[in-house]
Amino acid sequence: MNVSTNQSRGRFEAVCSHLFAASTVLFLLGGAVIVICQIVLMVVGKGLMAMDVAEAVGPYAFGVSSIAGLLAFVLTYFHKGASRDGED
């Protein structure tokens, strides 16, 4: 492999890694928004509104979690030769 291929692979891995981190944070925040809003709305007796929050935010949170999952899958290919914890 020549140097430019290694550099482009390193850049691609870095981009995937940053996108994975960002999408993971976004889907965790989306999930937290759903849960916290539902808890608050249930406590104040607005159960139907709690369902509306899940319907409004859910598709975005689930979509971003799918992106995070796909990026995690892609990132496993960069670490095929690396040793795993507990293995020598």
N, C-alpha and C positions, 0 to 999 in steps of 0.2 A: 504494500500500500504506500502510496506517495504521501508527502506531507500535506498537500492541499486536501486530500480525502480525509485524513485524520482531523484536520482543522474543521472541515465542514461537518464531519460526524460529531466532533466536540461541540460545535455551535448548535447543531440540531438537538443533541442531548441536553444542552443547557436550556434551549428554548422549551423543549418538552418538560424539563424539570421545573422551570419557572411557571409554565402554564399549569402543570399538575398542582404545584403549591397554591397557586391563585385559585384554581377551581375547587380544590379541597377546602380552602378557607371560605369561599363563597357558598359552597353547599352546606358547610357546617353552620354558617351564619343564617342561611335560608331556613334550615331545619330548626335552629334556635328561635328564629322569629316566629315560625309556625307554632312551636310548642309554648313559648312564653305568651304569645297572644292568646292561644287557646286557653291556657291556664287562667290568665287574667279575665278573659271574657266568660269563662265558666263560673269563676268566683262571683262576678257581678251579675250573673244570671242571663247572659246573652249567648246561649248555646248555638243558636242558628248563625249568629255572626261569627262564631268560632269556626263553623264549617265553611263559611265564606272565605275566611282568611286562608284556610288550607287549600281551597279551590283556587284562590288567586295566586298564592306564593308557591304552592306545591309544584306545578309544572316547571317553574324556573329552577327550584332547588333540585328536583329530580333530574332535570336536563343537565345541570352543571355536575351533578354527581355521576351521571353517565359519562360525561367528558373526562372527569377525573379517573374513572375506572379504565377507560380506554387509554388514557395517557399512562396510567400505572402499568398497563399491559405492554405498551410500547417501551417503557423504560426498563422492563425486565430483559429485553433483548440487548441492552447495553451492558448488562452485568452477567452474561452467560458464563464467562470464564472466571469470575470472582468466586472465591471460596465463601461458603455459607457459615454462619455461626455454628460452632460445635463440630464442624467437619475439618479434617486436615488433609 
